Amino acid sequence: MERSPSSVPGAGGRQAALARYGILDTEAEADFDAIVKVASEACGMPVSLISLLDSDRQWFKAETGFGRRETPLAESICAHAVTQGDVFVIPDTTADARTAGNPLVTGEPYVRFYAGVPLETAEGVALGTLCVLDTKPNRLTEAQAFILRTLARQVMTLLELRRSARDRSEVDRRNKAILESAIDYAIISMDLSGRVTSWNPGAERILGWNEPEIVGRHAHVFFTEEDTQAGLPEKEMGAALLHGRGTDERWHRRKDGTRFWANGEMMPLRDEAGKPEGFIKILRDRTEQRLAAQRQHDDAEFMRSVLSASADCIKVLDLDARLTFMSEGGMRVMEVDDFAAIEGCPWPDFWEGQGNADALAAVATAKAGGTGHFQGPAPTMAGTPRWWDVQVTPICDDEGRPARLLSVSRDITVQKSAEHLISASEARYRGMFTGMQEGFFTGELLRDAAGAATDFRFLETNPAFVAQSGLPADTAGRTMREAVPDIAQDLIDAYARVVDTGVPETFEIAVPSLDRTFEVRAHSEGAQRFAALFLDISRRKQGEARRAAMTELGDRLRDVADQTEIAAIAAEIMGRTLGLSHAGYGTVDAEREAIVIARDWTAPGYASIAGMHRFRDYGSFIEDLKAGETVVVGDVMRDPRTMHDPDAWTAIGAHALLDMPMLEHGRFVGMFYALKPVPHAWTDDEIAFLRSVTDRTRAAIARAEAEERQRVLNLELGHRMKNTLAMVQSIATQTMRNATDMETAKDVLAGRLIALGKSHDLLLGGAVGSTPLKTLIYSALQPHQDRPDRFAMRGPDVNVGAKAAMSLALILHELATNAAKYGALSTAGGRVSIAWEITECAADARMTLCWSETGGPAVAPPTRTGFGSRLIGRGLAGNFGGEVDLSYPVTGAICTIGAPLKGLQAEDAPAER
């Protein structure tokens, strides 16, 4: 009864091995076709097959005389042969219980004879057989069996070489994708004379020449003229040859003549013997590479050399493992000039160390009727190192007992060298792939029935891309929509354009969840595949946004004078730029240790926090603010300064804060604040941006305050001018009223105007120092002293300090001006009394001064308060804690001034409170 596919021994390992070789369902190949023809002719059989056993079928890589490419596995005779380990023969299939009922025996093509040799891998997995068939019972001679074994080994040689070439091609494809993505780096190869032999896309983008324009030209073209004259290109090549690497950092030249600064590195290219054959020059990138075309050429040459060296060394040993025969091809590959010189020598002695032990074990296995197999190094007779794949099988006598041994050694030196080169290349480029800071992945588009791109599958991702994207490390094999279901269709469409047109594209992707922006450079890899390189440009984009924000801030603050509006504009720009939930400015209530926010900015969906907030309700950082230190908290729930007040932070929806205090004369008077709803690691750039906004806003507020002060000063100057003219008019009137002649009037008027000028010098020039109060009053009123009894002064002797003297002089000057315009000094009979006294009280001594007018016109209270009245009213109140009271009885104006004596006598005004 025939075996089912699942009952064939080793089926699971065979499927995996066949997948590694990638041979199933491939096109016919001349080398394999030639083998089945040789087997058919050598064995005198009409049919010969190279049969590979799949899960449910046997598929023929090559066939002659059969006319079919596959049959069901249930009909396979080869399924029996793969379990034997050597030539398997069924002389008459109708007489063998294993095959008598086989459809190939009972029906077309009526197989009556079968002989097959297993096709075994180096690991001992039988992939199928090389077999011959006949339509009549038959047998194999010993020579035919020997030929069949040899041809089976040649089939495996071809399969191994084919797999090595395919593996190398896949490595080259991936390496090419990485190199072509690195368009920021110019990678240039040169021959030993310095002439360019290859030029990557990065070199074309950076230097301007395309490859056809530059290949064959000397590297001098992209060095500056002065460096070329100084021989620096040749020195760099010499350093590369002498030390293995030449580096430079200098100006280079583009095609259009412009210069650019580049960090370059030059390394020698060596052939397999280690002899220099050229140079690699890398600008900005330090990765060695060669042009794909050159690499493909080298691969083709390598494969031809492997094929030309594939002859097997076939030997016959006696049961003592002594050499009795060696094939001509074996003598050639073993570099044996005369077989007689080694005939009779123990074959295991040609191996050393582990190789000798493996050879003895293989001989023992063959003598026991099995097949011995091993791989190992051994030199030829000329001392040339070689690697061999060895199989030792018994040659049985007529009774089926081993009489001699057949040893077939296949030279796999080239294969081992290829594996070493592939491993080294894979390790080198895998190191670059995994170690590069730029994210990189390859993908394959998925399309619907109409051909529209709907998704793509990740084929390979490097660690940098996993870190940049936030996707899991096992993303390879998954689709984009599996990883991110709501991915924008625009992104998939962009990759589809690259695949459809073959034109590389560069575009930007913002990832809000990571607060990152990437520049993506995508290019097609053929079919539906593409590759993408990701560069993190978040810092650049953030910098651009902050610079634009500062420009907007300057534009919007240019014509704004209201301080509240200035702060609101700054908060809005700061909040939008930094992605805040809340931002604003508040004034500080020092006594309550609180901040008062008149108007704030909030992001959509967040409630306003305008109002008063006590600092200590939110933590213990107020002392830092008082000291002028910026408070930066990444997570209010973990920071020791804020973690003890979680409810307060939850109430305003804040998890991260940045507070920047404003100090005036060393006092904490205001604060800009920035809040985020989630924990956030504030960067130096963000802190610097907030400081710039704060400084710009401070400057705008200072400008507004200066404009307000200027406006007040202009009003005061206008008022002073009017008062001066009124005083001049009053003095002239008084002088002329009492003058006896014009000469006297002229002298008196001149003297009084001089006194008026000195009084103005006193007021405007700040010349008053600590002085007796009587002297101060006399100096201020002298311009109005047109007769001895015009003023009456009484009070104790007391000195006043410089600042208080200035304020008193201004008040007295204003009172006298008003009296000259409207009061007692405007008539000939009017008089002014100035009296002061000092009283003791519990806290401190106080001085009270009273100005009282009589004899002038009837007085009525003013209907509005003019600038002069406001000046008198605020008098000493601001700086000295005094108060001024103005009253207007009909008999004349009365002004009462009171202030602490200690403050009046101080040399400097107390600090503002």
C-alpha positions in Angstrom: 0.0 0.0 0.0 1.3 3.5 -0.9 2.2 5.9 1.8 0.2 9.1 2.3 2.1 12.4 2.1 2.1 12.8 5.8 3.6 9.4 6.3 6.8 10.1 4.3 9.7 10.4 6.9 11.2 13.8 7.2 8.4 15.6 5.4 8.4 18.6 7.7 12.2 19.2 7.5 12.1 18.7 3.7 9.5 21.4 3.2 11.6 23.9 5.1 14.7 22.9 3.2 13.0 23.2 -0.2 11.8 26.7 0.8 15.4 27.7 1.6 16.5 26.5 -1.8 13.6 28.3 -3.6 13.7 25.7 -6.4 10.1 24.5 -6.7 8.1 25.7 -9.8 11.2 27.4 -11.3 11.9 27.4 -15.0 13.9 24.6 -16.7 17.7 25.1 -16.5 20.3 23.7 -18.9 22.6 22.3 -16.2 19.9 20.2 -14.6 18.5 19.1 -18.0 22.0 17.9 -19.0 22.3 15.8 -15.8 19.1 13.8 -16.5 20.1 13.2 -20.1 23.5 11.9 -19.0 21.9 9.7 -16.4 19.4 8.3 -19.0 22.2 7.6 -21.5 24.7 6.2 -19.0 22.1 3.8 -17.5 20.4 2.9 -20.8 17.0 3.9 -19.5 14.4 5.8 -21.5 13.3 8.0 -18.5 15.4 10.0 -16.0 14.0 12.5 -13.5 15.3 15.0 -10.9 12.3 14.6 -8.5 11.6 16.9 -5.5 9.0 15.9 -2.9 6.6 18.7 -1.9 3.9 18.3 0.7 1.3 16.7 -1.7 3.2 16.2 -4.9 6.5 15.2 -6.5 7.7 18.0 -8.9 10.4 17.4 -11.5 13.1 20.1 -11.8 14.3 18.2 -15.0 13.0 15.2 -16.9 13.7 13.3 -20.0 11.3 10.7 -21.5 8.5 11.3 -19.0 6.6 14.3 -20.5 5.1 15.6 -17.2 6.4 18.1 -14.6 4.7 16.7 -11.5 2.5 13.9 -10.2 0.6 13.4 -6.9 2.8 12.4 -4.0 0.6 9.3 -3.6 2.0 8.0 -6.9 5.6 8.7 -6.0 8.1 5.8 -6.0 10.8 8.3 -5.0 9.1 8.7 -1.6 10.5 5.2 -0.9 13.9 6.0 -2.3 14.5 9.1 -0.1 14.5 6.8 3.1 17.4 4.5 1.8 20.5 6.7 1.9 22.0 5.1 -1.2 21.0 3.8 -4.6 17.5 2.3 -4.3 16.6 -0.2 -7.0 13.3 -2.0 -7.7 14.1 -4.5 -10.6 10.4 -5.2 -11.2 7.8 -2.8 -9.9 5.0 -5.3 -10.5 6.7 -7.8 -8.2 7.3 -5.4 -5.3 4.5 -4.9 -2.8 5.4 -1.2 -2.4 4.8 -0.4 -6.0 2.7 -3.1 -7.5 -0.5 -1.0 -7.1 1.0 2.3 -8.1 -1.0 4.1 -10.9 2.3 4.7 -12.7 2.9 1.0 -12.8 -0.6 -0.2 -13.5 -1.3 2.5 -16.1 0.6 4.9 -18.3 3.6 5.1 -18.6 3.7 1.4 -17.2 6.9 1.7 -15.1 8.5 -1.7 -14.6 12.0 -0.7 -13.4 13.1 2.0 -10.9 16.5 3.1 -9.6 17.0 6.3 -7.6 19.7 8.1 -5.4 18.5 10.5 -2.6 19.4 14.2 -3.1 20.6 15.0 0.4 21.6 18.4 1.9 24.6 19.0 4.0 22.4 18.5 7.0 21.2 15.1 5.8 17.7 16.1 4.7 16.6 14.3 1.5 14.9 16.7 -0.9 14.1 14.0 -3.5 16.0 11.8 -5.9 17.8 11.6 -9.2 16.2 8.5 -10.7 16.0 6.4 -13.9 12.9 4.4 -15.1 12.3 1.7 -17.6 9.1 0.2 -19.1 10.6 -3.3 -18.6 12.3 -5.1 -15.7 16.0 -4.2 -15.6 19.1 -3.9 -13.3 22.0 -1.5 -12.7 25.6 -2.4 -13.1 28.0 -1.2 -10.4 29.4 1.4 -12.8 25.9 2.7 -13.5 25.2 2.9 -9.8 28.5 4.8 -9.3 27.6 7.2 -12.1 24.1 7.8 -10.7 25.6 8.6 -7.2 28.1 11.0 -8.8 25.4 12.8 -10.8 23.2 13.1 -7.7 26.0 14.8 -5.9 26.4 17.2 -8.9 22.6 18.0 -8.6 23.2 19.0 -5.0 26.2 21.0 -6.0 24.1 23.0 -8.5 21.3 23.5 -5.9 23.8 24.8 -3.3 25.4 27.2 -5.8 21.9 28.4 -6.9 20.9 29.0 -3.2 24.2 30.9 -2.5 23.6 33.1 -5.5 20.0 33.8 -4.6 20.9 34.7 -1.0 23.6 37.0 -2.2 21.2 38.7 -4.6 18.7 39.4 -1.7 21.5 40.9 0.4 22.6 43.0 -2.5 19.0 44.2 -3.1 18.6 45.3 0.5 22.0 46.9 0.6 21.2 48.8 -2.6 17.9 50.1 -1.0 19.8 51.4 2.0 22.6 53.1 -0.1 20.1 54.7 -2.6 18.1 56.1 0.4 21.2 57.8 1.8 20.9 60.7 -0.7 22.3 63.1 1.9 25.7 61.5 1.5 28.0 61.6 -1.5 29.7 58.2 -2.0 32.3 58.2 -4.8 34.6 55.4 -6.0 37.8 56.1 -7.8 40.6 54.1 -9.4 44.2 54.4 -8.2 44.9 57.4 -10.3 42.0 59.4 -8.8 39.6 59.1 -11.6 35.9 58.7 -10.7 34.5 55.2 -11.4 31.1 55.5 -9.6 28.8 58.3 -8.3 25.8 57.7 -6.1 22.5 59.8 -6.1 23.7 61.6 -3.0 26.8 62.7 -4.9 24.7 63.9 -7.8 22.4 65.9 -5.4 25.3 67.4 -3.5 27.9 68.0 -6.3 25.6 68.6 -9.3 27.1 66.3 -11.8 25.2 63.2 -12.8 27.1 59.9 -13.2 27.5 59.9 -17.0 29.0 63.4 -16.8 31.5 62.6 -14.0 32.7 59.0 -14.6 36.2 59.0 -16.0 37.0 62.5 -14.9 39.6 63.2 -12.2 38.5 63.9 -8.6 40.2 67.3 -9.1 36.9 68.6 -10.5 35.2 68.7 -7.1 38.3 69.9 -5.1 39.0 73.6 -5.0 41.6 75.0 -7.4 44.0 75.9 -4.5 43.7 72.4 -2.9 44.4 70.8 -6.3 47.4 73.0 -6.9 48.7 72.1 -3.4 48.3 68.4 -4.3 45.8 67.6 -1.5 43.8 65.0 -3.5 47.0 63.0 -4.0 48.0 63.5 -0.4 44.7 62.2 0.7 45.0 59.1 -1.5 48.5 58.5 -0.2 47.3 58.7 3.4 44.5 56.2 2.6 47.1 53.8 1.1 49.6 54.3 3.9 47.2 54.3 6.9 44.1 52.6 5.5 42.1 55.8 5.8 42.4 59.4 4.7 40.2 62.1 6.1 39.6 65.8 5.3 37.4 68.6 6.2 37.6 71.4 3.7 35.9 73.3 0.9 34.8 71.4 -2.1 33.4 72.6 -5.5 30.0 71.9 -7.2 29.3 71.7 -10.9 28.0 75.3 -10.9 31.2 76.6 -9.3 29.7 77.2 -5.9 31.6 75.9 -2.9 30.5 73.9 0.0 32.2 72.6 3.2 32.3 68.8 3.6 33.6 66.3 6.0 35.1 63.6 3.9 36.8 60.3 4.3 38.8 58.2 1.8 39.5 54.5 2.1 41.4 52.1 -0.2 39.5 49.4 -2.1 41.4 46.1 -2.1 40.9 43.0 -4.2 40.6 39.5 -2.7 44.4 39.3 -2.4 44.5 42.5 -0.4 46.0 44.6 -3.2 44.8 48.1 -3.6 42.6 48.6 -6.7 41.1 52.0 -6.0 39.5 54.3 -3.4 36.1 55.1 -1.9 35.5 58.7 -0.9 32.5 59.5 1.3 31.3 63.1 1.9 29.3 63.5 5.1 28.6 59.7 5.4 31.3 57.3 6.6 29.9 54.2 5.1 31.9 52.2 2.6 30.0 51.2 -0.6 30.5 50.1 -4.1 28.4 50.6 -7.1 25.7 48.0 -7.7 26.8 47.4 -11.2 30.3 46.6 -10.1 29.0 44.4 -7.4 26.8 42.5 -9.8 29.8 42.1 -12.2 31.9 40.7 -9.3 29.1 38.3 -8.4 28.9 37.0 -11.9 32.6 36.5 -12.0 32.5 34.8 -8.6 29.7 32.4 -9.7 31.6 31.4 -12.9 34.7 30.7 -10.8 32.7 28.5 -8.5 31.2 26.5 -11.4 34.6 26.1 -13.0 36.0 24.6 -9.8 33.1 22.2 -9.1 34.8 18.9 -10.1 34.5 16.2 -7.5 37.4 14.1 -6.2 36.3 10.5 -6.5 38.3 7.9 -4.7 38.0 4.1 -4.0 39.2 2.8 -0.7 39.8 -0.7 0.6 38.2 -1.8 3.9 41.3 -0.5 5.7 40.6 2.9 4.2 43.7 2.8 1.9 43.6 4.6 -1.4 43.2 2.2 -4.4 41.8 4.7 -7.1 41.4 8.4 -7.7 39.5 10.0 -10.7 41.3 12.2 -13.2 39.2 15.2 -12.1 40.0 14.3 -8.5 43.7 14.3 -9.2 43.4 17.7 -10.9 41.4 19.3 -8.0 43.7 17.6 -5.4 46.8 18.8 -7.4 48.1 15.2 -7.6 50.8 14.8 -10.3 51.3 11.0 -9.8 48.7 8.8 -8.1 51.3 6.1 -7.6 53.0 8.3 -5.0 49.9 8.2 -2.7 48.4 4.9 -3.7 47.9 2.6 -0.7 48.1 5.5 1.8 45.5 5.6 4.6 42.9 8.2 3.4 42.0 9.5 6.9 45.6 10.5 7.4 45.1 13.3 4.8 42.9 15.0 7.4 44.1 16.7 10.6 42.5 17.3 14.0 38.7 17.1 13.9 38.8 16.4 10.2 40.7 13.1 10.9 38.2 12.1 13.5 35.3 12.9 11.1 37.0 10.9 8.3 37.4 7.8 10.5 33.8 8.1 11.7 32.6 8.3 8.0 34.6 5.2 7.1 33.2 3.3 10.1 29.6 4.3 9.0 30.2 3.1 5.4 31.7 -0.2 6.5 28.6 -0.8 8.6 26.5 -0.3 5.4 25.5 3.3 6.0 26.5 6.6 4.4 29.2 8.7 6.1 29.1 12.5 5.6 31.1 15.4 6.9 32.6 18.7 5.8 36.1 20.0 6.7 39.3 21.7 5.6 42.3 19.8 4.1 45.1 21.0 1.8 45.8 19.6 -1.6 49.0 17.7 -2.3 50.5 21.0 -3.3 49.6 22.5 0.0 46.7 24.6 -1.3 44.0 25.0 1.4 40.6 23.6 0.4 37.3 23.0 2.0 35.6 19.7 1.2 32.1 18.2 1.3 32.7 14.4 1.8 30.5 11.4 1.4 31.7 7.9 2.1 29.4 4.9 0.9 30.0 1.2 0.8 30.6 -0.7 -2.5 29.0 -4.1 -1.8 29.8 -7.5 -3.2 27.2 -9.9 -4.8 26.1 -10.9 -1.3 25.4 -7.3 -0.3 28.4 -7.0 2.1 30.7 -3.9 1.9 33.8 -4.9 -0.1 35.2 -1.5 -0.8 34.4 2.1 0.0 33.6 5.0 -2.3 34.7 8.5 -1.1 33.4 11.5 -3.1 34.9 14.8 -2.0 33.4 18.0 -3.5 35.5 21.1 -3.4 33.3 23.7 -1.6 36.1 26.2 -1.0 34.5 28.8 -3.2 31.1 28.2 -1.5 32.7 28.6 1.9 34.4 31.8 0.7 31.1 33.0 -0.7 29.4 32.3 2.6 32.1 34.1 4.4 31.8 37.1 2.1 28.0 37.1 2.4 28.3 36.8 6.2 30.8 39.7 6.4 28.7 41.8 4.0 25.5 41.0 5.9 27.2 41.8 9.2 28.6 45.1 7.8 25.4 46.3 6.3 23.2 44.9 9.0 25.3 46.9 11.5 24.8 50.0 9.4 21.1 49.2 9.0 20.5 48.7 12.7 22.9 51.4 13.9 21.9 54.3 11.6 20.1 57.1 13.4 17.7 57.7 10.6 14.6 55.5 10.5 14.3 53.2 7.5 11.7 50.6 6.4 10.8 48.7 3.3 7.2 48.1 2.4 4.9 46.4 -0.1 1.7 48.1 -1.3 -1.7 46.3 -1.0 -4.3 47.0 -3.5 -8.1 46.3 -3.9 -9.7 44.6 -6.8 -9.8 47.8 -8.8 -6.0 48.3 -8.3 -6.3 51.2 -5.8 -3.7 51.2 -3.0 -5.5 50.6 0.3 -2.7 49.7 2.7 0.9 48.5 2.8 2.8 45.8 4.6 6.0 46.4 6.5 8.7 44.1 5.2 11.6 45.3 7.3 12.2 48.0 9.8 15.3 49.2 11.6 15.4 50.1 15.3 15.6 53.9 14.6 12.2 53.7 12.7 10.6 51.7 15.6 11.8 54.3 18.1 10.7 57.2 15.9 7.3 55.9 15.0 6.4 54.4 18.4 5.3 51.2 16.6 6.2 47.8 18.2 9.5 46.1 17.4 7.7 43.2 15.7 5.9 45.4 13.1 7.6 43.6 10.2 4.9 41.5 8.5 2.0 43.6 9.7 0.1 46.1 7.6 0.0 49.8 8.3 -3.7 49.8 9.1 -3.2 46.9 11.5 -0.7 49.0 13.4 -2.5 52.4 13.0 -6.1 51.9 11.9 -6.9 55.6 11.4 -3.8 56.3 9.2 -4.5 59.0 6.6 -5.1 57.7 3.1 -2.9 60.6 1.8 0.2 58.8 3.2 -0.6 55.5 1.4 -1.4 57.5 -1.8 2.1 59.1 -1.6 3.8 55.8 -1.4 1.6 54.5 -4.3 2.7 57.5 -6.5 6.4 56.5 -5.8 5.7 52.9 -6.8 3.6 53.8 -9.9 5.8 56.5 -11.3 9.2 55.3 -10.1 10.0 58.9 -9.2 11.4 59.4 -5.6 9.4 61.8 -3.4 10.2 63.8 -0.3 7.4 64.9 2.0 6.8 65.6 5.7 4.7 63.7 8.3 3.6 65.1 11.6 2.9 62.7 14.4 1.0 64.6 17.1 1.0 61.8 19.6 4.8 61.8 19.6 5.1 65.6 19.2 7.4 64.9 16.2 7.7 65.8 12.6 9.6 63.7 10.1 10.9 64.3 6.6 10.2 61.2 4.5 12.3 60.3 1.5 10.7 57.4 -0.4 11.7 55.6 -3.6 10.5 52.5 -5.5 12.1 49.1 -5.4 10.2 47.6 -8.3 7.0 45.6 -8.4 4.9 46.9 -5.5 7.8 47.5 -3.1 9.2 50.8 -1.9 11.7 52.0 0.8 11.4 55.1 3.0 14.0 57.0 5.0 12.8 59.0 8.0 14.7 62.1 9.2 13.5 63.7 12.4 13.1 67.5 11.7 11.0 68.2 14.8 13.5 70.6 16.3 13.8 72.5 13.0 10.0 72.8 12.6 9.6 73.9 16.2 12.4 76.4 15.8 10.6 77.8 12.7 7.3 78.0 14.6 9.0 79.8 17.4 10.7 82.3 15.1 7.4 82.9 13.3 5.7 83.4 16.7 8.3 86.0 17.8 7.7 87.8 14.5 4.0 87.7 15.0 4.4 88.9 18.6 6.4 91.9 17.5 3.9 92.8 14.7 0.9 92.6 17.0 2.4 94.5 19.9 3.8 97.3 17.8 0.7 99.6 18.2 -0.9 98.2 21.4 -0.8 100.5 24.4 -3.1 98.7 26.9 -1.0 96.5 29.2 -3.8 93.9 29.7 -4.1 93.5 25.9 -0.3 93.2 25.6 -0.2 90.4 28.1 -3.2 88.7 26.4 -1.6 88.7 23.0 1.6 87.3 24.4 -0.3 84.5 26.2 -2.2 83.6 23.1 1.0 83.3 20.9 2.8 81.4 23.6 0.0 79.0 24.1 -0.5 78.2 20.4 3.2 77.8 19.8 4.0 75.6 22.7 0.8 73.5 22.5 -0.3 74.6 26.0 -3.7 74.2 27.7 -3.4 77.5 29.7 -1.1 80.5 29.4 -1.2 84.1 30.7 0.2 86.8 32.8 -0.8 87.8 36.4 0.1 90.5 38.8 1.4 89.5 42.3 -0.4 90.4 45.5 2.7 90.3 47.8 0.7 90.5 51.1 -1.6 87.6 50.2 1.1 85.7 48.3 -1.3 85.3 45.4 -1.4 86.0 41.7 -4.3 87.9 40.2 -5.0 86.9 36.5 -7.2 89.5 34.9 -7.4 87.8 31.5 -6.0 84.4 30.4 -5.7 82.3 27.3 -6.9 78.7 27.2 -6.9 76.1 24.4 -10.2 74.9 23.0 -12.0 72.7 25.5 -10.3 74.1 28.6 -11.9 76.4 31.2 -10.5 79.8 32.1 -8.5 80.1 35.3 -8.7 83.9 35.5 -9.0 85.2 39.1 -6.9 85.1 42.2 -4.8 82.0 43.1 -2.7 81.7 46.3 0.7 80.2 45.5 0.8 78.0 48.5 -2.4 76.3 47.5 -0.4 74.7 44.7 2.9 73.8 46.3 6.0 75.3 47.9 7.8 77.0 45.0 6.9 80.7 45.7 10.3 81.3 47.4 12.0 80.4 44.1 9.7 82.9 42.2 10.5 85.6 44.8 14.2 85.0 44.2 13.6 85.5 40.4 14.1 81.9 39.5 12.1 80.2 36.7 10.1 77.3 38.1 10.0 74.3 35.7 7.9 71.2 36.7 7.5 68.3 34.3 4.9 66.4 36.3 3.1 68.2 39.2 2.1 64.8 40.6 5.7 63.7 41.1 7.7 66.9 41.7 8.4 67.3 45.5 7.4 71.0 45.3 3.9 70.3 43.9 3.0 66.6 44.6 1.3 67.3 47.9 -1.5 69.4 46.4 -2.9 67.1 43.6 -6.5 68.3 44.0 -5.6 71.9 43.2 -3.8 70.9 40.0 -6.6 68.6 39.0 -9.1 71.4 39.4 -7.3 73.5 36.8 -6.5 70.6 34.5 -2.7 71.0 34.7 0.1 68.3 34.9 3.1 70.3 33.8 4.0 74.0 34.5 6.6 76.6 33.6 6.4 79.9 35.7 8.7 82.8 34.8 8.7 85.7 37.4 9.0 89.4 36.7 10.9 91.5 39.3 11.0 95.3 39.7 13.5 96.8 42.1 14.0 93.2 43.4 10.3 92.7 44.2 8.2 89.9 42.7 5.5 91.9 40.9 4.2 89.7 38.1 4.5 86.3 36.4 4.0 84.6 33.1 2.8 81.0 33.3 2.5 78.1 30.9 0.5 74.9 31.7 0.1 71.5 29.9 -2.6 69.0 30.6 -0.2 66.0 30.6 3.3 65.5 32.0 5.9 67.2 29.8 9.7 67.4 29.8 10.3 71.1 29.1 13.2 71.7 26.7 15.8 74.4 26.9 14.5 75.7 23.6 10.9 76.0 25.1 12.3 77.8 28.2 14.3 80.1 26.0 11.2 80.8 23.8 9.1 81.7 26.9 11.9 83.9 28.2 12.0 85.7 24.8 8.3 86.2 24.9 8.5 87.5 28.4 11.3 89.9 27.5 9.5 91.2 24.4 6.3 91.6 26.5 8.2 93.4 29.3 9.6 95.8 26.7 6.1 96.4 25.2 4.7 97.1 28.7 7.6 99.4 29.5 7.0 101.2 26.3 3.3 101.7 27.2 4.2 102.9 30.6 6.8 105.3 29.2 4.2 106.7 26.8 1.8 107.2 29.7 4.5 109.0 31.7 5.3 111.1 28.7 1.7 112.0 28.3 1.5 113.1 32.0 4.7 115.0 31.7 3.4 116.9 28.7 0.3 117.8 30.6 2.4 119.0 33.5 4.7 121.0 31.3 1.7 122.7 29.7 0.2 123.4 33.1 3.5 124.8 34.3 3.8 127.1 31.2 0.3 128.5 31.8 1.1 129.1 35.5 4.3 130.8 34.7 2.6 133.2 32.3 -0.1 133.8 34.9 2.6 134.5 37.6 4.4 136.9 35.3 1.2 138.7 34.6 0.4 138.9 38.4 3.8 140.1 39.3 3.7 142.8 36.6 0.3 143.9 37.8 1.4 144.0 41.4 4.6 145.9 40.5 2.8 148.5 38.4 0.1 148.9 41.0 2.6 150.0 43.7 5.2 151.7 41.5 5.9 155.5 41.8 7.7 155.8 38.5 8.7 153.7 35.5 12.3 153.3 36.5 11.4 152.0 39.9 8.8 149.7 38.4 11.4 148.4 35.9 13.9 147.6 38.6 11.3 146.0 40.9 9.8 143.9 38.1 13.3 142.7 36.9 14.2 141.6 40.5 10.9 139.7 40.9 11.3 138.0 37.5 14.8 137.0 38.5 13.4 135.6 41.8 10.8 133.7 39.7 13.5 132.2 37.6 15.4 131.1 40.7 12.3 129.5 42.0 11.8 127.6 38.8 15.5 126.5 39.0 14.7 125.2 42.4 11.6 123.3 41.3 12.8 122.0 37.9 16.5 121.6 38.6 16.2 119.7 41.9 18.6 122.1 43.6 16.9 121.9 47.0 18.8 120.0 49.7 18.2 119.7 53.4 17.1 123.2 54.4 15.1 125.2 57.0 11.4 125.2 56.3 11.2 129.0 56.6 13.9 129.5 54.0 12.2 127.0 51.7 8.8 128.9 52.1 10.5 132.3 51.5 12.3 131.1 48.4 9.1 129.7 46.9 7.0 132.8 47.6 9.6 135.5 46.9 8.3 136.4 43.4 5.0 137.4 44.9 6.4 139.5 47.7 5.2 142.9 46.4 4.8 144.4 49.9 6.1 143.5 53.3 2.8 142.3 54.8 1.7 140.2 51.8 2.8 137.0 53.6 2.7 136.1 57.3 4.8 133.1 58.4 5.0 131.5 61.8 6.1 128.2 63.2 9.1 126.4 65.0 12.5 126.1 63.4 12.6 122.8 61.5 14.6 121.4 58.6 13.2 119.2 55.8 15.1 116.7 53.7 15.9 117.1 50.0 13.0 115.0 48.6 10.4 116.5 50.9 11.7 119.9 50.2 11.1 119.4 46.5 7.5 118.2 47.1 6.8 121.1 49.5 8.3 123.6 47.0 6.1 122.3 44.2 3.0 122.5 46.4 3.7 126.0 47.6 4.5 127.1 44.1 1.2 125.7 42.9 -0.7 127.3 45.8 0.9 130.7 45.1 0.2 130.4 41.4 -3.5 129.7 42.0 -3.6 132.6 44.5 -2.1 134.9 42.0 -4.6 133.8 39.3 -7.8 133.5 41.4 -7.2 134.2 45.1 -5.6 136.6 47.6 -2.6 137.4 45.5 -4.7 138.6 42.6 -5.8 141.8 44.5 -3.8 144.6 46.2 -5.3 143.9 49.7 -5.0 140.2 49.8 -2.8 138.4 52.3 -1.6 134.8 52.8 -0.8 133.2 56.2 1.5 130.1 56.4 1.6 128.5 59.8 3.1 125.1 60.9 3.4 123.2 64.1 4.8 119.9 65.3 2.7 117.5 67.4 3.7 114.4 69.3 1.7 111.2 68.9 2.0 107.5 69.9 3.6 106.4 66.7 5.8 109.3 65.7 6.0 113.1 65.6 3.9 114.8 62.8 4.1 118.2 61.2 1.1 120.1 60.1 1.3 123.2 57.7 -1.7 125.4 56.9 -1.9 127.8 54.0 -4.7 130.4 54.5 -5.8 133.2 52.2 -7.7 136.4 53.1 -8.6 139.8 51.6 -9.0 138.4 48.1 -12.1 138.0 45.9 -14.9 135.8 47.1 -14.0 132.1 46.6 -16.2 129.2 45.3 -15.2 125.6 45.1 -14.0 124.6 41.6 -16.5 122.7 39.4 -13.8 120.3 38.2 -10.4 119.2 39.5 -7.6 120.6 37.3 -4.1 119.3 36.9 -2.7 121.7 39.5 -5.3 120.7 42.0 -4.4 117.0 41.5 -0.7 117.9 41.9 -1.5 119.5 45.2 -3.8 116.7 46.3 -1.3 113.9 45.8 1.5 116.1 47.3 3.4 114.1 49.8 1.0 111.2 50.0 2.8 108.9 47.6 6.3 108.9 49.1 6.0 110.2 52.7 2.6 108.9 54.0 1.3 112.4 54.2 -2.1 113.9 53.3 -3.3 117.2 51.8 -6.7 118.8 52.4 -8.0 121.7 50.2 -11.1 123.6 51.2 -12.7 126.7 49.7 -14.6 129.0 52.2 -15.9 132.2 50.7 -13.2 134.2 52.5 -10.3 132.5 50.8 -8.8 129.1 50.0 -7.3 127.0 52.8 -4.8 124.1 52.3 -3.7 121.9 55.2 -0.7 119.6 54.8 0.2 116.8 57.3 3.0 114.2 57.2 5.3 112.3 59.6 8.2 114.4 60.6 10.7 111.5 60.2 9.7 111.1 56.6 9.9 114.9 55.9 13.4 115.1 57.3 14.9 112.0 55.5 17.5 112.8 52.9 16.1 110.2 50.5 12.5 109.3 49.8 11.3 106.0 51.3 11.2 103.0 48.9 8.0 102.6 47.0 5.6 100.2 48.6 
